[in-house]
Amino acid sequence: EDAKDILNKLIADSDVRLGRNGAEEIKNHPFFKNFDWTSIRQKKAPFIPTVQSEISNENFDHFEEDTTQ
């Protein structure tokens, strides 16, 4: 329920969107109730992509281009 709530509040119109009053508003949402914001920069990311160059796209799904437009 917290995940649904935060997503709905993040995709809302800008005049009522969560975070319109600053990042603390998002960080204080119940979805993040057990999240340790103070040491986030010291933690290792759960996924670190490997890239071949600055314009690498191997970590993204590839789709056929829609040419019907």
Stockholm file with secondary structure:
# STOCKHOLM 1.0

chainA/1-69         EDAKDILNKLIADSDVRLGRNGAEEIKNHPFFKNFDWTSIRQKKAPFIPTVQSEISNENFDHFEEDTTQ
#=GR chainA/1-69 SS CHHHHHHHHHSSCTTTCTTTTCHHHHHTSGGGTTCCGGGGGGSCCSCCCCCSSTTCCTTSCCCCCCCCC
#=GC SS_cons        CHHHHHHHHHSSCTTTCTTTTCHHHHHTSGGGTTCCGGGGGGSCCSCCCCCSSTTCCTTSCCCCCCCCC
//
